[in-house]
Amino acid sequence: MDHPQHVIALDGATLRRFDGEADLPEFFAVIEESLEHLRPWMPWVGEHSRAKTAEFLAGRAELWANGRDFTYAIVLDGAIVGACGLFRREDTPDEVREIGYWLHPAATGRGLATRTARALADEAFRLPGVEAVEIVHDPANRASGAVPARLGFTEHLRRPAEALAPAETGEELVWRLTKERASAQ
């Protein structure tokens, strides 16, 4: 398998590949409702607009097709409540993928981000040649950091990073889970 599943069923939720323009109204509304929750940590919030959201969604199909970025809508009770992705950064080895996620504030505190990250890690390890997955966040974002800690990731490294969002400290914490460790859990 060189691409993950298009739809991933979780306990009580679903991750599904974005459907481009069809998802625009709902996804844009979810972002709008989440702006204050996301602003401290997500640099893209500063440039948020309907046009930027449309541009983001329009690019998903090509990135999926070329195997670089697999982005999903997080769906709970039939409604989009966030987004997540499995992707490869330019500056990481081919055998490493990164997981990212965010949720509408009303969807937090239910273990949804943890279930999402677990499912994406499982999908990553089914891809040929993937030996590790990482979750990267600012160390001050404790909620985001709780997810990899619960899933058996280990702190891999801390590195300087440009602080682009208001609460960022100028450092990134990189958590890593190897395929070998994941299979032993």
PyMOL CGO cylinders between C-alpha atoms (Angstrom):
from pymol import cmd
from pymol.cgo import CYLINDER

trace = [
    CYLINDER, 0.00, 0.00, 0.00, 1.53, 3.33, -1.03, 0.3, 1, 1, 1, 1, 1, 1,
    CYLINDER, 1.53, 3.33, -1.03, -1.32, 5.51, 0.23, 0.3, 1, 1, 1, 1, 1, 1,
    CYLINDER, -1.32, 5.51, 0.23, -3.32, 5.30, 3.46, 0.3, 1, 1, 1, 1, 1, 1,
    CYLINDER, -3.32, 5.30, 3.46, -7.01, 4.50, 3.54, 0.3, 1, 1, 1, 1, 1, 1,
    CYLINDER, -7.01, 4.50, 3.54, -9.36, 7.26, 2.38, 0.3, 1, 1, 1, 1, 1, 1,
    CYLINDER, -9.36, 7.26, 2.38, -11.67, 6.65, 5.34, 0.3, 1, 1, 1, 1, 1, 1,
    CYLINDER, -11.67, 6.65, 5.34, -10.53, 5.50, 8.78, 0.3, 1, 1, 1, 1, 1, 1,
    CYLINDER, -10.53, 5.50, 8.78, -13.16, 4.48, 11.32, 0.3, 1, 1, 1, 1, 1, 1,
    CYLINDER, -13.16, 4.48, 11.32, -12.31, 5.33, 14.90, 0.3, 1, 1, 1, 1, 1, 1,
    CYLINDER, -12.31, 5.33, 14.90, -14.20, 4.54, 18.06, 0.3, 1, 1, 1, 1, 1, 1,
    CYLINDER, -14.20, 4.54, 18.06, -17.02, 7.10, 17.78, 0.3, 1, 1, 1, 1, 1, 1,
    CYLINDER, -17.02, 7.10, 17.78, -15.50, 9.19, 14.98, 0.3, 1, 1, 1, 1, 1, 1,
    CYLINDER, -15.50, 9.19, 14.98, -14.21, 9.02, 11.41, 0.3, 1, 1, 1, 1, 1, 1,
    CYLINDER, -14.21, 9.02, 11.41, -11.23, 10.39, 9.58, 0.3, 1, 1, 1, 1, 1, 1,
    CYLINDER, -11.23, 10.39, 9.58, -12.05, 10.93, 5.94, 0.3, 1, 1, 1, 1, 1, 1,
    CYLINDER, -12.05, 10.93, 5.94, -10.17, 12.38, 3.05, 0.3, 1, 1, 1, 1, 1, 1,
    CYLINDER, -10.17, 12.38, 3.05, -11.26, 15.95, 2.36, 0.3, 1, 1, 1, 1, 1, 1,
    CYLINDER, -11.26, 15.95, 2.36, -13.70, 16.38, -0.52, 0.3, 1, 1, 1, 1, 1, 1,
    CYLINDER, -13.70, 16.38, -0.52, -12.32, 19.65, -1.86, 0.3, 1, 1, 1, 1, 1, 1,
    CYLINDER, -12.32, 19.65, -1.86, -14.90, 22.28, -2.66, 0.3, 1, 1, 1, 1, 1, 1,
    CYLINDER, -14.90, 22.28, -2.66, -17.77, 20.24, -1.19, 0.3, 1, 1, 1, 1, 1, 1,
    CYLINDER, -17.77, 20.24, -1.19, -16.22, 20.56, 2.29, 0.3, 1, 1, 1, 1, 1, 1,
    CYLINDER, -16.22, 20.56, 2.29, -15.50, 24.29, 2.02, 0.3, 1, 1, 1, 1, 1, 1,
    CYLINDER, -15.50, 24.29, 2.02, -18.60, 25.75, 3.75, 0.3, 1, 1, 1, 1, 1, 1,
    CYLINDER, -18.60, 25.75, 3.75, -18.51, 23.40, 6.74, 0.3, 1, 1, 1, 1, 1, 1,
    CYLINDER, -18.51, 23.40, 6.74, -14.72, 23.38, 7.13, 0.3, 1, 1, 1, 1, 1, 1,
    CYLINDER, -14.72, 23.38, 7.13, -14.51, 27.17, 6.89, 0.3, 1, 1, 1, 1, 1, 1,
    CYLINDER, -14.51, 27.17, 6.89, -17.21, 27.50, 9.58, 0.3, 1, 1, 1, 1, 1, 1,
    CYLINDER, -17.21, 27.50, 9.58, -15.34, 25.10, 11.90, 0.3, 1, 1, 1, 1, 1, 1,
    CYLINDER, -15.34, 25.10, 11.90, -12.16, 27.14, 11.49, 0.3, 1, 1, 1, 1, 1, 1,
    CYLINDER, -12.16, 27.14, 11.49, -14.06, 30.38, 12.12, 0.3, 1, 1, 1, 1, 1, 1,
    CYLINDER, -14.06, 30.38, 12.12, -15.48, 28.96, 15.35, 0.3, 1, 1, 1, 1, 1, 1,
    CYLINDER, -15.48, 28.96, 15.35, -12.01, 27.73, 16.40, 0.3, 1, 1, 1, 1, 1, 1,
    CYLINDER, -12.01, 27.73, 16.40, -9.92, 30.83, 15.68, 0.3, 1, 1, 1, 1, 1, 1,
    CYLINDER, -9.92, 30.83, 15.68, -9.30, 31.91, 19.28, 0.3, 1, 1, 1, 1, 1, 1,
    CYLINDER, -9.30, 31.91, 19.28, -8.52, 28.31, 20.27, 0.3, 1, 1, 1, 1, 1, 1,
    CYLINDER, -8.52, 28.31, 20.27, -6.03, 27.90, 17.39, 0.3, 1, 1, 1, 1, 1, 1,
    CYLINDER, -6.03, 27.90, 17.39, -4.49, 31.38, 17.26, 0.3, 1, 1, 1, 1, 1, 1,
    CYLINDER, -4.49, 31.38, 17.26, -1.81, 30.82, 19.96, 0.3, 1, 1, 1, 1, 1, 1,
    CYLINDER, -1.81, 30.82, 19.96, -0.28, 27.83, 18.13, 0.3, 1, 1, 1, 1, 1, 1,
    CYLINDER, -0.28, 27.83, 18.13, -1.21, 27.88, 14.44, 0.3, 1, 1, 1, 1, 1, 1,
    CYLINDER, -1.21, 27.88, 14.44, 0.58, 30.54, 12.36, 0.3, 1, 1, 1, 1, 1, 1,
    CYLINDER, 0.58, 30.54, 12.36, -1.83, 30.13, 9.44, 0.3, 1, 1, 1, 1, 1, 1,
    CYLINDER, -1.83, 30.13, 9.44, -4.68, 31.52, 11.56, 0.3, 1, 1, 1, 1, 1, 1,
    CYLINDER, -4.68, 31.52, 11.56, -3.24, 35.03, 11.08, 0.3, 1, 1, 1, 1, 1, 1,
    CYLINDER, -3.24, 35.03, 11.08, -3.97, 34.78, 7.34, 0.3, 1, 1, 1, 1, 1, 1,
    CYLINDER, -3.97, 34.78, 7.34, -7.21, 32.84, 7.63, 0.3, 1, 1, 1, 1, 1, 1,
    CYLINDER, -7.21, 32.84, 7.63, -9.86, 33.64, 5.03, 0.3, 1, 1, 1, 1, 1, 1,
    CYLINDER, -9.86, 33.64, 5.03, -12.43, 31.81, 2.95, 0.3, 1, 1, 1, 1, 1, 1,
    CYLINDER, -12.43, 31.81, 2.95, -10.08, 32.11, -0.06, 0.3, 1, 1, 1, 1, 1, 1,
    CYLINDER, -10.08, 32.11, -0.06, -7.16, 30.58, 1.91, 0.3, 1, 1, 1, 1, 1, 1,
    CYLINDER, -7.16, 30.58, 1.91, -9.38, 27.72, 3.09, 0.3, 1, 1, 1, 1, 1, 1,
    CYLINDER, -9.38, 27.72, 3.09, -10.54, 27.10, -0.49, 0.3, 1, 1, 1, 1, 1, 1,
    CYLINDER, -10.54, 27.10, -0.49, -6.92, 27.14, -1.67, 0.3, 1, 1, 1, 1, 1, 1,
    CYLINDER, -6.92, 27.14, -1.67, -5.96, 24.67, 1.07, 0.3, 1, 1, 1, 1, 1, 1,
    CYLINDER, -5.96, 24.67, 1.07, -8.76, 22.27, 0.13, 0.3, 1, 1, 1, 1, 1, 1,
    CYLINDER, -8.76, 22.27, 0.13, -8.07, 22.59, -3.60, 0.3, 1, 1, 1, 1, 1, 1,
    CYLINDER, -8.07, 22.59, -3.60, -4.48, 21.43, -3.11, 0.3, 1, 1, 1, 1, 1, 1,
    CYLINDER, -4.48, 21.43, -3.11, -5.29, 18.31, -1.11, 0.3, 1, 1, 1, 1, 1, 1,
    CYLINDER, -5.29, 18.31, -1.11, -6.01, 15.99, -4.07, 0.3, 1, 1, 1, 1, 1, 1,
    CYLINDER, -6.01, 15.99, -4.07, -2.66, 16.62, -5.77, 0.3, 1, 1, 1, 1, 1, 1,
    CYLINDER, -2.66, 16.62, -5.77, -0.69, 16.24, -2.54, 0.3, 1, 1, 1, 1, 1, 1,
    CYLINDER, -0.69, 16.24, -2.54, -2.54, 12.99, -1.81, 0.3, 1, 1, 1, 1, 1, 1,
    CYLINDER, -2.54, 12.99, -1.81, -1.88, 11.68, -5.33, 0.3, 1, 1, 1, 1, 1, 1,
    CYLINDER, -1.88, 11.68, -5.33, 1.84, 12.37, -5.14, 0.3, 1, 1, 1, 1, 1, 1,
    CYLINDER, 1.84, 12.37, -5.14, 2.08, 10.67, -1.73, 0.3, 1, 1, 1, 1, 1, 1,
    CYLINDER, 2.08, 10.67, -1.73, 3.40, 13.71, 0.10, 0.3, 1, 1, 1, 1, 1, 1,
    CYLINDER, 3.40, 13.71, 0.10, 0.51, 14.81, 2.30, 0.3, 1, 1, 1, 1, 1, 1,
    CYLINDER, 0.51, 14.81, 2.30, -2.56, 12.86, 3.38, 0.3, 1, 1, 1, 1, 1, 1,
    CYLINDER, -2.56, 12.86, 3.38, -5.03, 15.26, 5.01, 0.3, 1, 1, 1, 1, 1, 1,
    CYLINDER, -5.03, 15.26, 5.01, -8.28, 14.21, 6.65, 0.3, 1, 1, 1, 1, 1, 1,
    CYLINDER, -8.28, 14.21, 6.65, -11.38, 15.84, 8.04, 0.3, 1, 1, 1, 1, 1, 1,
    CYLINDER, -11.38, 15.84, 8.04, -12.05, 14.66, 11.58, 0.3, 1, 1, 1, 1, 1, 1,
    CYLINDER, -12.05, 14.66, 11.58, -15.77, 13.87, 11.70, 0.3, 1, 1, 1, 1, 1, 1,
    CYLINDER, -15.77, 13.87, 11.70, -17.75, 13.40, 14.91, 0.3, 1, 1, 1, 1, 1, 1,
    CYLINDER, -17.75, 13.40, 14.91, -21.51, 12.80, 14.93, 0.3, 1, 1, 1, 1, 1, 1,
    CYLINDER, -21.51, 12.80, 14.93, -21.61, 13.55, 11.20, 0.3, 1, 1, 1, 1, 1, 1,
    CYLINDER, -21.61, 13.55, 11.20, -19.93, 16.96, 11.47, 0.3, 1, 1, 1, 1, 1, 1,
    CYLINDER, -19.93, 16.96, 11.47, -16.38, 18.11, 10.75, 0.3, 1, 1, 1, 1, 1, 1,
    CYLINDER, -16.38, 18.11, 10.75, -14.71, 19.01, 14.06, 0.3, 1, 1, 1, 1, 1, 1,
    CYLINDER, -14.71, 19.01, 14.06, -11.11, 19.42, 12.96, 0.3, 1, 1, 1, 1, 1, 1,
    CYLINDER, -11.11, 19.42, 12.96, -8.37, 18.30, 10.63, 0.3, 1, 1, 1, 1, 1, 1,
    CYLINDER, -8.37, 18.30, 10.63, -5.39, 16.00, 10.76, 0.3, 1, 1, 1, 1, 1, 1,
    CYLINDER, -5.39, 16.00, 10.76, -2.72, 14.82, 8.46, 0.3, 1, 1, 1, 1, 1, 1,
    CYLINDER, -2.72, 14.82, 8.46, 0.11, 12.47, 7.78, 0.3, 1, 1, 1, 1, 1, 1,
    CYLINDER, 0.11, 12.47, 7.78, 2.89, 14.06, 5.77, 0.3, 1, 1, 1, 1, 1, 1,
    CYLINDER, 2.89, 14.06, 5.77, 6.55, 14.14, 4.88, 0.3, 1, 1, 1, 1, 1, 1,
    CYLINDER, 6.55, 14.14, 4.88, 8.57, 17.28, 5.51, 0.3, 1, 1, 1, 1, 1, 1,
    CYLINDER, 8.57, 17.28, 5.51, 11.30, 18.33, 3.11, 0.3, 1, 1, 1, 1, 1, 1,
    CYLINDER, 11.30, 18.33, 3.11, 13.89, 18.25, 5.90, 0.3, 1, 1, 1, 1, 1, 1,
    CYLINDER, 13.89, 18.25, 5.90, 13.17, 14.73, 7.21, 0.3, 1, 1, 1, 1, 1, 1,
    CYLINDER, 13.17, 14.73, 7.21, 14.38, 11.37, 5.89, 0.3, 1, 1, 1, 1, 1, 1,
    CYLINDER, 14.38, 11.37, 5.89, 12.12, 9.39, 3.53, 0.3, 1, 1, 1, 1, 1, 1,
    CYLINDER, 12.12, 9.39, 3.53, 11.38, 6.81, 6.21, 0.3, 1, 1, 1, 1, 1, 1,
    CYLINDER, 11.38, 6.81, 6.21, 9.87, 9.37, 8.62, 0.3, 1, 1, 1, 1, 1, 1,
    CYLINDER, 9.87, 9.37, 8.62, 6.36, 10.82, 8.48, 0.3, 1, 1, 1, 1, 1, 1,
    CYLINDER, 6.36, 10.82, 8.48, 4.85, 13.52, 10.65, 0.3, 1, 1, 1, 1, 1, 1,
    CYLINDER, 4.85, 13.52, 10.65, 1.39, 13.65, 12.18, 0.3, 1, 1, 1, 1, 1, 1,
    CYLINDER, 1.39, 13.65, 12.18, -0.48, 16.89, 12.74, 0.3, 1, 1, 1, 1, 1, 1,
    CYLINDER, -0.48, 16.89, 12.74, -3.94, 17.57, 14.20, 0.3, 1, 1, 1, 1, 1, 1,
    CYLINDER, -3.94, 17.57, 14.20, -6.25, 20.25, 15.52, 0.3, 1, 1, 1, 1, 1, 1,
    CYLINDER, -6.25, 20.25, 15.52, -9.77, 20.20, 16.90, 0.3, 1, 1, 1, 1, 1, 1,
    CYLINDER, -9.77, 20.20, 16.90, -12.67, 22.58, 17.38, 0.3, 1, 1, 1, 1, 1, 1,
    CYLINDER, -12.67, 22.58, 17.38, -12.63, 23.51, 21.09, 0.3, 1, 1, 1, 1, 1, 1,
    CYLINDER, -12.63, 23.51, 21.09, -15.98, 21.76, 21.67, 0.3, 1, 1, 1, 1, 1, 1,
    CYLINDER, -15.98, 21.76, 21.67, -14.40, 18.48, 20.50, 0.3, 1, 1, 1, 1, 1, 1,
    CYLINDER, -14.40, 18.48, 20.50, -11.43, 18.56, 22.88, 0.3, 1, 1, 1, 1, 1, 1,
    CYLINDER, -11.43, 18.56, 22.88, -11.11, 16.60, 26.10, 0.3, 1, 1, 1, 1, 1, 1,
    CYLINDER, -11.11, 16.60, 26.10, -12.64, 13.39, 24.70, 0.3, 1, 1, 1, 1, 1, 1,
    CYLINDER, -12.64, 13.39, 24.70, -9.50, 11.57, 23.59, 0.3, 1, 1, 1, 1, 1, 1,
    CYLINDER, -9.50, 11.57, 23.59, -10.27, 12.33, 19.95, 0.3, 1, 1, 1, 1, 1, 1,
    CYLINDER, -10.27, 12.33, 19.95, -6.83, 13.78, 19.16, 0.3, 1, 1, 1, 1, 1, 1,
    CYLINDER, -6.83, 13.78, 19.16, -5.21, 10.72, 20.75, 0.3, 1, 1, 1, 1, 1, 1,
    CYLINDER, -5.21, 10.72, 20.75, -7.38, 8.27, 18.76, 0.3, 1, 1, 1, 1, 1, 1,
    CYLINDER, -7.38, 8.27, 18.76, -6.67, 10.29, 15.62, 0.3, 1, 1, 1, 1, 1, 1,
    CYLINDER, -6.67, 10.29, 15.62, -2.90, 10.25, 16.12, 0.3, 1, 1, 1, 1, 1, 1,
    CYLINDER, -2.90, 10.25, 16.12, -2.95, 6.52, 16.91, 0.3, 1, 1, 1, 1, 1, 1,
    CYLINDER, -2.95, 6.52, 16.91, -4.87, 5.78, 13.71, 0.3, 1, 1, 1, 1, 1, 1,
    CYLINDER, -4.87, 5.78, 13.71, -2.53, 7.93, 11.61, 0.3, 1, 1, 1, 1, 1, 1,
    CYLINDER, -2.53, 7.93, 11.61, 0.53, 6.23, 13.10, 0.3, 1, 1, 1, 1, 1, 1,
    CYLINDER, 0.53, 6.23, 13.10, -0.98, 2.83, 12.25, 0.3, 1, 1, 1, 1, 1, 1,
    CYLINDER, -0.98, 2.83, 12.25, -1.60, 4.01, 8.68, 0.3, 1, 1, 1, 1, 1, 1,
    CYLINDER, -1.60, 4.01, 8.68, 1.93, 5.40, 8.40, 0.3, 1, 1, 1, 1, 1, 1,
    CYLINDER, 1.93, 5.40, 8.40, 3.48, 2.09, 9.38, 0.3, 1, 1, 1, 1, 1, 1,
    CYLINDER, 3.48, 2.09, 9.38, 1.53, 0.36, 6.60, 0.3, 1, 1, 1, 1, 1, 1,
    CYLINDER, 1.53, 0.36, 6.60, 3.22, 2.59, 4.01, 0.3, 1, 1, 1, 1, 1, 1,
    CYLINDER, 3.22, 2.59, 4.01, 6.32, 1.12, 2.36, 0.3, 1, 1, 1, 1, 1, 1,
    CYLINDER, 6.32, 1.12, 2.36, 9.58, 2.16, 3.97, 0.3, 1, 1, 1, 1, 1, 1,
    CYLINDER, 9.58, 2.16, 3.97, 8.12, 4.13, 6.87, 0.3, 1, 1, 1, 1, 1, 1,
    CYLINDER, 8.12, 4.13, 6.87, 10.08, 3.33, 10.03, 0.3, 1, 1, 1, 1, 1, 1,
    CYLINDER, 10.08, 3.33, 10.03, 9.11, 6.22, 12.32, 0.3, 1, 1, 1, 1, 1, 1,
    CYLINDER, 9.11, 6.22, 12.32, 6.41, 8.82, 12.87, 0.3, 1, 1, 1, 1, 1, 1,
    CYLINDER, 6.41, 8.82, 12.87, 6.83, 12.14, 14.61, 0.3, 1, 1, 1, 1, 1, 1,
    CYLINDER, 6.83, 12.14, 14.61, 4.62, 14.71, 16.27, 0.3, 1, 1, 1, 1, 1, 1,
    CYLINDER, 4.62, 14.71, 16.27, 6.12, 18.19, 16.46, 0.3, 1, 1, 1, 1, 1, 1,
    CYLINDER, 6.12, 18.19, 16.46, 4.79, 21.02, 18.62, 0.3, 1, 1, 1, 1, 1, 1,
    CYLINDER, 4.79, 21.02, 18.62, 5.88, 23.96, 20.68, 0.3, 1, 1, 1, 1, 1, 1,
    CYLINDER, 5.88, 23.96, 20.68, 6.83, 22.75, 24.19, 0.3, 1, 1, 1, 1, 1, 1,
    CYLINDER, 6.83, 22.75, 24.19, 4.45, 25.31, 25.72, 0.3, 1, 1, 1, 1, 1, 1,
    CYLINDER, 4.45, 25.31, 25.72, 1.50, 23.64, 23.96, 0.3, 1, 1, 1, 1, 1, 1,
    CYLINDER, 1.50, 23.64, 23.96, 0.95, 21.07, 26.69, 0.3, 1, 1, 1, 1, 1, 1,
    CYLINDER, 0.95, 21.07, 26.69, -2.37, 19.81, 25.31, 0.3, 1, 1, 1, 1, 1, 1,
    CYLINDER, -2.37, 19.81, 25.31, -0.74, 18.91, 22.01, 0.3, 1, 1, 1, 1, 1, 1,
    CYLINDER, -0.74, 18.91, 22.01, 2.20, 17.28, 23.79, 0.3, 1, 1, 1, 1, 1, 1,
    CYLINDER, 2.20, 17.28, 23.79, -0.04, 15.08, 25.92, 0.3, 1, 1, 1, 1, 1, 1,
    CYLINDER, -0.04, 15.08, 25.92, -1.09, 13.13, 22.82, 0.3, 1, 1, 1, 1, 1, 1,
    CYLINDER, -1.09, 13.13, 22.82, 2.29, 11.61, 21.88, 0.3, 1, 1, 1, 1, 1, 1,
    CYLINDER, 2.29, 11.61, 21.88, 3.10, 11.00, 25.54, 0.3, 1, 1, 1, 1, 1, 1,
    CYLINDER, 3.10, 11.00, 25.54, -0.07, 8.89, 25.91, 0.3, 1, 1, 1, 1, 1, 1,
    CYLINDER, -0.07, 8.89, 25.91, 0.75, 6.92, 22.75, 0.3, 1, 1, 1, 1, 1, 1,
    CYLINDER, 0.75, 6.92, 22.75, 4.24, 5.80, 23.72, 0.3, 1, 1, 1, 1, 1, 1,
    CYLINDER, 4.24, 5.80, 23.72, 6.17, 8.30, 21.62, 0.3, 1, 1, 1, 1, 1, 1,
    CYLINDER, 6.17, 8.30, 21.62, 9.46, 9.41, 23.15, 0.3, 1, 1, 1, 1, 1, 1,
    CYLINDER, 9.46, 9.41, 23.15, 11.04, 12.83, 23.11, 0.3, 1, 1, 1, 1, 1, 1,
    CYLINDER, 11.04, 12.83, 23.11, 13.40, 12.69, 20.15, 0.3, 1, 1, 1, 1, 1, 1,
    CYLINDER, 13.40, 12.69, 20.15, 14.84, 16.20, 20.12, 0.3, 1, 1, 1, 1, 1, 1,
    CYLINDER, 14.84, 16.20, 20.12, 14.28, 19.87, 20.77, 0.3, 1, 1, 1, 1, 1, 1,
    CYLINDER, 14.28, 19.87, 20.77, 15.28, 22.34, 18.13, 0.3, 1, 1, 1, 1, 1, 1,
    CYLINDER, 15.28, 22.34, 18.13, 15.12, 26.07, 17.60, 0.3, 1, 1, 1, 1, 1, 1,
    CYLINDER, 15.12, 26.07, 17.60, 12.20, 27.26, 15.49, 0.3, 1, 1, 1, 1, 1, 1,
    CYLINDER, 12.20, 27.26, 15.49, 10.99, 30.64, 14.43, 0.3, 1, 1, 1, 1, 1, 1,
    CYLINDER, 10.99, 30.64, 14.43, 8.10, 31.72, 16.66, 0.3, 1, 1, 1, 1, 1, 1,
    CYLINDER, 8.10, 31.72, 16.66, 5.35, 32.44, 14.13, 0.3, 1, 1, 1, 1, 1, 1,
    CYLINDER, 5.35, 32.44, 14.13, 2.25, 32.20, 16.32, 0.3, 1, 1, 1, 1, 1, 1,
    CYLINDER, 2.25, 32.20, 16.32, 1.61, 34.34, 19.42, 0.3, 1, 1, 1, 1, 1, 1,
    CYLINDER, 1.61, 34.34, 19.42, 2.23, 31.69, 22.12, 0.3, 1, 1, 1, 1, 1, 1,
    CYLINDER, 2.23, 31.69, 22.12, 5.17, 29.94, 20.46, 0.3, 1, 1, 1, 1, 1, 1,
    CYLINDER, 5.17, 29.94, 20.46, 8.45, 29.98, 22.36, 0.3, 1, 1, 1, 1, 1, 1,
    CYLINDER, 8.45, 29.98, 22.36, 10.94, 29.64, 19.50, 0.3, 1, 1, 1, 1, 1, 1,
    CYLINDER, 10.94, 29.64, 19.50, 11.50, 25.96, 20.12, 0.3, 1, 1, 1, 1, 1, 1,
    CYLINDER, 11.50, 25.96, 20.12, 9.99, 22.76, 18.74, 0.3, 1, 1, 1, 1, 1, 1,
    CYLINDER, 9.99, 22.76, 18.74, 9.68, 19.50, 20.60, 0.3, 1, 1, 1, 1, 1, 1,
    CYLINDER, 9.68, 19.50, 20.60, 9.87, 16.46, 18.33, 0.3, 1, 1, 1, 1, 1, 1,
    CYLINDER, 9.87, 16.46, 18.33, 8.33, 13.23, 19.61, 0.3, 1, 1, 1, 1, 1, 1,
    CYLINDER, 8.33, 13.23, 19.61, 9.08, 10.00, 17.75, 0.3, 1, 1, 1, 1, 1, 1,
    CYLINDER, 9.08, 10.00, 17.75, 7.54, 6.53, 17.63, 0.3, 1, 1, 1, 1, 1, 1,
    CYLINDER, 7.54, 6.53, 17.63, 9.41, 3.84, 15.74, 0.3, 1, 1, 1, 1, 1, 1,
    CYLINDER, 9.41, 3.84, 15.74, 7.70, 1.02, 13.91, 0.3, 1, 1, 1, 1, 1, 1,
    CYLINDER, 7.70, 1.02, 13.91, 9.55, -1.46, 16.14, 0.3, 1, 1, 1, 1, 1, 1,
    CYLINDER, 9.55, -1.46, 16.14, 8.36, 0.22, 19.36, 0.3, 1, 1, 1, 1, 1, 1,
    CYLINDER, 8.36, 0.22, 19.36, 4.78, 0.54, 18.05, 0.3, 1, 1, 1, 1, 1, 1,
    CYLINDER, 4.78, 0.54, 18.05, 4.63, -3.16, 17.20, 0.3, 1, 1, 1, 1, 1, 1,
    CYLINDER, 4.63, -3.16, 17.20, 5.86, -4.04, 20.71, 0.3, 1, 1, 1, 1, 1, 1,
    CYLINDER, 5.86, -4.04, 20.71, 3.09, -2.00, 22.41, 0.3, 1, 1, 1, 1, 1, 1,
]
cmd.load_cgo(trace, "trace")
